Amino acid sequence: MRLDPNDPRLTAYVLNELDANQRAAVAAALKRSPTLRVEVENIRRTAAMLSDAAASTAAGSAIALSSAERTAMIDAAASSLP
């Protein structure tokens, strides 16, 4: 399986939305590519931040990113640009 850092299957992998065969193929691609591993880690961090924000909203808190979270998101987005 050939993947690039913008492939939506990476997000599906992180969110556990792939079937067993697809998941195994993505895992094999990740073993071969440090670039893809970095992108998956960025997706995981973003998903965690969004999950935390959603939980805060459900609890009645306003959504606000800390300076570190904002910087991390900007850096992650910038690193995924060609």
N, C-alpha and C positions, 0 to 999 in steps of 0.2 A: 504494500500500500504506500503510495506516495502522498505525503501531506506537506502543506506549507503552513506557516504560522497563522494564516488567516482562515484556515479550513474550519468550518463550523463543527466538524466532528471532534475537534479538541474540546470545545465547550460541552458537547454532548458527552464526551468521555468524563470530564470533570463532574458533570451533573448526573452521571450514572444512567444515561438515557440510551446507551447502545446495547445491542444484543451481545451475547457472549463472543461470537465470532468477530464482530466489529471491534469490540473492546480489546480482544487479544491482538488484532491487527494494529490498532492504535498503540497499544503497549509495546509491541515490537518496534514500531516506528520511533517511539520515544527512546528506546534503548539505543537506537542508532543516531539520534539527533539531539545534541545539546541545545540547539536553538528551539526545537519543539518542547523540550523539557522546561526551558525558561518560560516559554509562552504558556504552558500548562500551569506553571506556578503562578504566573500573573493572573490567569483566569481564576485559579483557586482563591487568590487573595481578593480579587474583585467580587467573587461570589460570596465570600465570607463577609466582606464589608456590606454588601447589599442585604445579606441575611440579617446582619446585626442591625442595619438601619430599619429593615422591615419589622424586626422584633421591637425596636424602640418605638416605632410608630404605633404598633399594636398596643403597646403599653401606655400610649398617650404622650410620648415625648416627641418633640420636634426633631426632624431629621437635620443633622448638621455634621459635616465632616470636620475632623480635627485638622490642623495644619499638616500633620504627618500623613494622615489619610489622603488629603487633597494632593499632596506632593506625590505620594505613592501612585495614585490613580493617573495623574498627569504623566509621570515617568513611565508607567506601564503602557499608556496609550502612545506616547512618543516612541517607545522602543518597538512598537509593533508597526510603525509606519515604514514604508519602503525607503 
